[in-house]
Amino acid sequence: MMMQKKYGQTLADRIDDRIGVIKGWAEKDEKEGKTLDAAVEQDKIAVLEAMKKAL
């Protein structure tokens, strides 16, 4: 069972924050035509989402 602190972020919160940042980079790369970089960012998002699901 995961313990939560009264204040601060849980691990799931930190993962959500990181996913948001990486999604921003992926969108930026897509707009700039950097499809390979965007694909790498999507892979990172998939790993983080799997980690969050495993919690």
C-alpha positions in Angstrom: 0.0 0.0 0.0 1.4 3.4 -1.0 1.7 5.9 1.7 0.7 9.5 0.9 2.1 12.5 2.5 -0.3 15.2 3.6 1.7 17.8 1.6 3.8 17.4 -1.5 3.5 15.2 -4.5 3.0 11.5 -4.8 5.0 9.5 -7.3 1.9 9.3 -9.5 1.7 13.1 -9.4 5.4 13.5 -10.4 4.9 11.0 -13.3 1.8 13.0 -14.5 3.9 16.2 -14.5 6.7 14.5 -16.4 4.2 13.1 -19.0 2.9 16.6 -19.5 6.3 18.1 -20.1 7.3 15.3 -22.5 4.0 15.7 -24.4 4.8 19.4 -24.9 8.2 18.5 -26.4 6.6 15.9 -28.6 4.1 18.5 -30.0 6.9 21.0 -30.5 8.9 18.4 -32.4 5.9 17.5 -34.6 5.3 21.1 -35.5 9.0 21.5 -36.4 8.9 18.4 -38.6 11.2 16.4 -36.3 9.2 13.2 -36.6 12.0 10.9 -35.2 12.4 13.1 -32.1 8.6 13.2 -31.6 8.6 9.3 -31.9 11.3 9.1 -29.2 9.2 11.4 -26.9 6.1 9.2 -27.5 8.1 6.1 -26.5 9.1 7.9 -23.3 5.4 8.7 -22.6 4.5 5.1 -23.1 7.1 4.0 -20.6 5.9 6.5 -18.0 2.3 5.6 -18.5 3.2 1.9 -17.9 5.1 2.9 -14.7 2.1 4.8 -13.5 -0.3 1.9 -14.3 2.0 -0.4 -12.3 1.7 1.7 -9.2 
